[in-house]
Amino acid sequence: MQPLAQLDREAWRFINSVSVITVCVDGVVNAMSAEWCAPVSLKPPLIGVFVGEERFTRPLIERAATFGVSLLAEDQAWIGRACGRYSGRAVNKIEAFRIPIEPAHYIEAPLIAGAAAQFECRVVDRRAYGSHLLVVGEPLRAVGNPAKRAIAYSRGRFYALGTEIPVDESVLEAQLLEGERR
Ligand SMILES: Cc1cc2nc3c(=O)[nH]c(=O)nc-3n(C[C@H](O)[C@H](O)[C@H](O)COP(=O)(O)O)c2cc1C
């Protein structure tokens, strides 16, 4: 069996949250949108982000000892677009788009103010997988804003979370009991 040379775009139906990764290296500050940013461990808490090789962020995060993760809220999709369409190579996104930032407590890079959650991470590992570099960070500080709801991103569009789908646990339990009896 051959690995796929290219993925069918129709198969690409992943739904992710939207984070803004902030870095500060030698006084250069940059913010990049990342949908491929997720927890990788609970004990200890670890967060991983995949950074493409063409990103301005890439050489910065290759050298950074720390980075920020701000999980965008419903009123912040425009920040996800601004930090995900434009490169820090060409423009200072934070200044040009007046991205609301606030200083972090333990890291040099700022955080996105008003985000649904913020994490200040210390880099504990880096590993390249094809085009993307996985950078794993240990949060030194993590805060959630209960007044804000995180957003979703899929196939180039931003979404607010929709209706909860109820799952009837009792049906599963009944099936389990029935299976045990068989
Ligand atoms: C919502 C959204 C999510 C994105 N997720 C990622 C991601 O997880 N990893 C990545 O390398 N690029 C991702 N991108 C693309 C980068 O954010 C984009 O190329 C950006 O311009 C890079 O900025 P930089 O050159 O300043 O680093 C995403 C773009 C958008 C709009």
The ligand as an ORCA input file, in Angstrom:
! r2SCAN-3c Opt
* xyz 0 1
  C      -7.734     30.008     11.395
  C      -6.356     29.658     10.883
  C      -5.652     28.620     11.447
  C      -4.356     28.304     11.030
  N      -3.697     27.280     11.613
  C      -2.386     27.072     11.330
  C      -1.645     26.083     12.043
  O      -2.158     25.392     12.928
  N      -0.332     25.944     11.744
  C       0.289     26.694     10.788
  O       1.491     26.515     10.546
  N      -0.397     27.627     10.084
  C      -1.706     27.843     10.347
  N      -2.418     28.801      9.679
  C      -1.726     29.630      8.682
  C      -0.872     30.715      9.341
  O      -1.536     31.317     10.437
  C      -0.543     31.784      8.283
  O       0.261     31.208      7.282
  C       0.096     33.022      8.866
  O       0.098     34.036      7.886
  C       1.513     32.763      9.342
  O       1.972     33.914      9.966
  P       3.500     34.244     10.116
  O       4.138     34.160      8.730
  O       3.537     35.650     10.674
  O       4.093     33.248     11.043
  C      -3.736     29.091     10.014
  C      -4.467     30.124      9.410
  C      -5.774     30.406      9.834
  C      -6.551     31.526      9.202
*
